[in-house]
């Protein structure tokens, strides 16, 4: 089995989710556009092109390739989808309108807030507020929880598609990566798909089990999935970035969109030259597809 860790690095994970929330969300003072008719969102392309998505979120499409990625993961109208740890909801803003328009279902296991961590609670509540503000657009999203002591993320055998979107490194830091794969397997129907997007580490290096720099070797992710019981059915270079040297001073978070200039939790360094890292763009990412055995 792969080595496990502890939940001691939860503060790092919550800080990352909070940073995503601040960086990707719409400004509170900005008036939201009127929600379009659900029928207009019944294709992936229409949902990605939705006017409700903020300019900052849309600007990341060339790096995250949502149409191509969701197509690769076999997203279909009317499916039941589970999006683990949606953070600020970058992908939720695409998935929820599409599934609402096609009579599908979205489950969103958020960061487990145990009442002891105000930052974790803030992230989850902001996500709930986002959904409530545009309930007609997003439909009914079932918010559950995922963490070290959480229960089922969705009813067993109900999901057609489960998505791990740039979170495997967080779960490694928290010691719950194996639990994520197991919970996903339980939630999926036989023949259901697990789609993964993750920062890709340098092949051949010894993998840090805490993924402190945010990068994970593709072979390591494949091993975790297969040990949990999944069958690998495909990989894609949709989200690859050959310019990413993966040796940045503050890990993957040195790159856009986070653009750290100091270690997490410390004030930004005045005069830090971001130009080199901005020229790289967002990280090199693996895009993987696994199946629950039929």
C-alpha positions as CSV (number, residue, x, y, z in Angstrom):
1,X,0.0,0.0,0.0
2,X,1.1,3.6,-0.4
3,X,2.3,5.4,2.7
4,X,-0.2,7.4,4.6
5,X,0.3,10.7,6.5
6,X,-1.7,12.7,9.0
7,X,-4.2,15.6,8.9
8,X,-1.7,18.0,10.4
9,X,-1.3,20.0,7.2
10,X,-5.0,21.0,7.0
11,X,-4.1,24.7,7.4
12,X,-2.1,24.6,4.1
13,X,-5.1,23.1,2.3
14,X,-7.6,25.5,3.7
15,X,-5.3,28.4,2.7
16,X,-5.2,27.1,-0.8
17,X,-8.9,26.8,-1.0
18,X,-9.3,30.3,0.3
19,X,-6.8,31.6,-2.2
20,X,-8.8,30.0,-5.0
21,X,-12.0,31.5,-3.6
22,X,-10.5,35.0,-3.6
23,X,-8.8,34.7,-6.9
24,X,-11.5,33.0,-9.0
25,X,-14.7,34.3,-7.5
26,X,-16.8,37.2,-8.8
27,X,-16.4,40.4,-6.8
28,X,-19.2,40.8,-4.2
29,X,-20.1,44.3,-5.5
30,X,-20.5,43.1,-9.1
31,X,-24.1,42.6,-10.1
32,X,-24.7,39.0,-11.3
33,X,-26.2,38.7,-14.8
34,X,-29.6,37.3,-15.2
35,X,-29.7,33.5,-15.3
36,X,-30.4,32.2,-18.9
37,X,-33.0,29.6,-19.7
38,X,-31.9,26.1,-18.7
39,X,-32.4,24.9,-22.2
40,X,-29.6,27.1,-23.4
41,X,-27.1,25.2,-21.3
42,X,-27.7,21.7,-22.5
43,X,-24.3,21.2,-24.2
44,X,-20.9,21.4,-22.6
45,X,-19.9,24.2,-25.0
46,X,-22.9,26.3,-24.0
47,X,-22.2,25.9,-20.3
48,X,-18.5,26.8,-20.8
49,X,-19.6,29.9,-22.8
50,X,-22.1,30.9,-20.1
51,X,-22.4,34.7,-19.4
52,X,-22.5,34.0,-15.7
53,X,-18.9,32.9,-15.6
54,X,-16.6,35.7,-14.5
55,X,-13.9,37.2,-16.9
56,X,-11.2,35.9,-14.5
57,X,-12.6,32.3,-14.7
58,X,-13.0,32.4,-18.5
59,X,-9.5,33.7,-18.9
60,X,-8.3,30.3,-17.5
61,X,-10.1,28.2,-20.1
62,X,-7.0,28.1,-22.4
63,X,-5.1,26.4,-19.6
64,X,-7.8,24.1,-18.2
65,X,-9.5,23.2,-21.5
66,X,-12.9,22.5,-19.9
67,X,-14.7,21.4,-23.1
68,X,-12.0,19.0,-24.1
69,X,-11.5,17.7,-20.6
70,X,-15.1,17.1,-19.8
71,X,-15.6,15.4,-23.2
72,X,-12.5,13.2,-22.5
73,X,-14.1,12.2,-19.2
74,X,-17.3,11.2,-21.0
75,X,-19.6,13.8,-19.4
76,X,-23.1,13.2,-20.8
77,X,-26.5,14.9,-20.4
78,X,-28.6,13.7,-17.5
79,X,-25.7,12.1,-15.6
80,X,-25.0,12.0,-11.9
81,X,-21.7,13.7,-11.2
82,X,-19.6,14.0,-8.0
83,X,-17.1,16.9,-7.9
84,X,-14.8,16.4,-4.9
85,X,-13.7,19.6,-3.1
86,X,-15.1,22.2,-5.6
87,X,-13.3,25.1,-3.8
88,X,-14.6,28.4,-5.2
89,X,-16.6,26.5,-7.8
90,X,-14.6,27.1,-11.0
91,X,-15.8,23.8,-12.5
92,X,-19.2,23.9,-10.7
93,X,-20.1,27.0,-12.7
94,X,-19.9,24.7,-15.8
95,X,-21.1,21.4,-14.4
96,X,-24.2,22.6,-12.4
97,X,-25.9,24.6,-15.2
98,X,-25.3,21.7,-17.7
99,X,-26.6,19.1,-15.4
100,X,-29.6,21.2,-14.3
101,X,-30.5,21.8,-17.9
102,X,-30.3,18.1,-18.8
103,X,-32.0,16.7,-15.7
104,X,-28.8,15.4,-14.2
105,X,-27.5,15.7,-10.7
106,X,-24.4,17.2,-9.1
107,X,-23.0,16.1,-5.7
108,X,-20.3,18.4,-4.2
109,X,-18.3,16.9,-1.3
110,X,-16.8,20.1,0.1
111,X,-13.9,20.4,2.6
112,X,-15.0,18.8,5.8
113,X,-15.6,21.6,8.3
114,X,-15.5,20.1,11.8
115,X,-16.4,23.3,13.7
116,X,-12.8,23.9,14.8
117,X,-11.5,25.6,11.7
118,X,-13.1,28.9,10.8
119,X,-11.2,29.1,7.5
120,X,-12.6,25.8,6.3
121,X,-16.1,26.9,7.3
122,X,-15.7,30.1,5.4
123,X,-14.7,28.3,2.2
124,X,-17.7,26.0,2.4
125,X,-20.2,28.8,3.3
126,X,-19.0,30.9,0.4
127,X,-19.6,28.0,-1.9
128,X,-23.1,27.5,-0.5
129,X,-23.8,31.2,-1.0
130,X,-22.7,31.1,-4.6
131,X,-25.1,28.3,-5.4
132,X,-28.0,29.9,-3.5
133,X,-27.5,33.2,-5.3
134,X,-28.3,31.6,-8.6
135,X,-30.3,28.6,-7.7
136,X,-32.4,28.6,-10.9
137,X,-29.2,28.4,-12.9
138,X,-27.3,25.8,-10.9
139,X,-30.3,23.7,-9.9
140,X,-30.2,21.6,-6.7
141,X,-26.6,20.8,-5.9
142,X,-26.3,18.2,-3.1
143,X,-23.5,19.5,-0.8
144,X,-21.9,16.7,1.2
145,X,-18.4,16.6,2.9
146,X,-15.1,14.9,2.3
147,X,-12.4,14.6,5.0
148,X,-10.7,12.2,7.4
149,X,-13.9,11.2,9.1
150,X,-16.6,11.9,6.5
151,X,-19.2,9.5,5.4
152,X,-20.5,8.7,1.8
153,X,-20.0,11.5,-0.7
154,X,-23.0,10.3,-2.6
155,X,-25.4,7.3,-2.5
156,X,-23.4,4.1,-3.2
157,X,-23.5,3.1,-6.9
158,X,-25.3,6.2,-8.0
159,X,-22.6,8.3,-9.9
160,X,-21.8,8.1,-13.6
161,X,-18.8,10.4,-13.2
162,X,-16.5,11.4,-10.3
163,X,-14.0,14.2,-10.7
164,X,-10.8,14.9,-8.8
165,X,-9.8,18.4,-10.1
166,X,-6.3,19.4,-8.9
167,X,-6.8,18.0,-5.4
168,X,-4.8,14.8,-5.1
169,X,-1.8,16.8,-3.8
170,X,-4.0,18.3,-1.1
171,X,-5.3,14.9,0.0
172,X,-1.7,13.5,0.1
173,X,-0.8,16.4,2.4
174,X,-3.7,15.6,4.6
175,X,-3.2,11.8,4.6
176,X,-6.6,11.1,3.0
177,X,-5.7,10.4,-0.7
178,X,-6.4,6.7,-0.4
179,X,-9.8,7.5,1.3
180,X,-10.7,9.8,-1.7
181,X,-10.1,6.9,-4.2
182,X,-12.1,4.5,-2.0
183,X,-15.0,6.9,-1.5
184,X,-15.1,7.6,-5.2
185,X,-15.2,3.9,-6.0
186,X,-18.1,3.3,-3.7
187,X,-20.1,6.3,-5.2
188,X,-19.7,5.2,-8.8
189,X,-21.9,2.8,-10.7
190,X,-20.1,-0.3,-12.2
191,X,-18.6,1.1,-15.4
192,X,-18.6,4.6,-14.0
193,X,-15.7,7.0,-14.7
194,X,-13.2,8.7,-12.4
195,X,-11.7,11.7,-14.1
196,X,-8.5,13.3,-12.7
197,X,-6.7,16.6,-13.4
198,X,-3.5,17.0,-11.3
199,X,-0.2,18.9,-11.3
200,X,2.3,16.5,-12.9
201,X,5.6,16.0,-11.1
202,X,8.9,15.1,-12.7
203,X,9.0,11.5,-13.6
204,X,11.7,9.4,-12.0
205,X,12.0,11.4,-8.9
206,X,11.2,10.1,-5.4
207,X,7.6,11.1,-4.7
208,X,7.2,13.2,-1.6
209,X,4.2,11.6,0.1
210,X,3.1,15.0,1.3
211,X,3.4,16.6,-2.1
212,X,4.8,19.7,-0.5
213,X,5.5,21.4,-3.8
214,X,2.0,20.6,-5.2
215,X,3.3,18.2,-7.8
216,X,2.5,14.5,-8.1
217,X,4.1,11.9,-10.4
218,X,1.6,10.5,-12.8
219,X,2.7,6.9,-12.1
220,X,2.0,7.5,-8.4
221,X,-1.6,8.7,-9.1
222,X,-2.1,5.7,-11.4
223,X,-0.9,3.4,-8.6
224,X,-3.2,4.9,-6.1
225,X,-6.2,4.5,-8.4
226,X,-5.4,0.9,-9.3
227,X,-4.8,-0.1,-5.7
228,X,-8.3,1.3,-4.9
229,X,-9.8,-1.0,-7.5
230,X,-10.0,1.2,-10.6
231,X,-9.0,0.2,-14.1
232,X,-7.1,2.8,-16.2
233,X,-8.8,3.4,-19.5
234,X,-7.0,6.5,-20.9
235,X,-4.8,9.5,-20.5
236,X,-4.6,12.8,-22.4
237,X,-2.1,15.6,-22.9
238,X,-5.0,18.1,-23.1
239,X,-3.7,20.0,-20.1
240,X,0.1,19.5,-20.6
241,X,2.5,22.4,-20.4
242,X,6.0,21.6,-21.5
243,X,7.3,25.0,-20.3
244,X,6.7,24.0,-16.7
245,X,10.1,23.2,-15.2
246,X,8.5,22.1,-11.9
247,X,11.3,23.6,-9.8
248,X,9.8,26.9,-8.6
249,X,10.7,28.6,-5.3
250,X,7.2,28.3,-3.8
251,X,6.1,25.1,-5.5
252,X,3.4,25.0,-8.1
253,X,1.8,28.0,-6.4
254,X,4.6,30.3,-7.8
255,X,2.9,30.0,-11.2
256,X,-0.4,31.6,-12.2
257,X,-3.1,31.8,-11.0
258,X,-1.9,31.8,-7.4
259,X,1.4,33.6,-8.1
260,X,3.1,33.3,-4.6
261,X,6.1,35.4,-3.9
262,X,6.7,34.1,-0.4
263,X,5.9,30.8,1.5
264,X,2.3,30.3,2.2
265,X,1.1,32.2,5.2
266,X,3.8,34.8,4.9
267,X,3.4,38.4,3.4
268,X,4.2,38.8,-0.3
269,X,7.8,39.7,-1.0
270,X,8.0,43.3,-2.4
271,X,9.7,43.5,-5.8
272,X,9.4,39.7,-6.5
273,X,9.9,39.2,-10.3
274,X,6.9,37.2,-11.5
275,X,7.8,37.6,-15.2
276,X,9.6,34.3,-15.5
277,X,6.8,32.4,-14.0
278,X,4.0,34.2,-15.7
279,X,5.7,33.4,-19.0
280,X,5.4,29.7,-18.2
281,X,1.7,30.0,-17.5
282,X,-0.3,27.5,-15.5
283,X,1.2,24.1,-14.4
284,X,1.8,21.0,-16.5
285,X,-1.1,18.7,-15.7
286,X,-1.9,15.1,-16.2
287,X,-5.5,14.3,-17.4
288,X,-6.5,10.7,-16.6
289,X,-9.5,8.5,-16.9
290,X,-10.3,5.4,-14.8
291,X,-13.3,3.1,-14.7
292,X,-14.9,1.2,-11.9
293,X,-15.0,-2.5,-13.0
294,X,-18.3,-3.6,-14.5
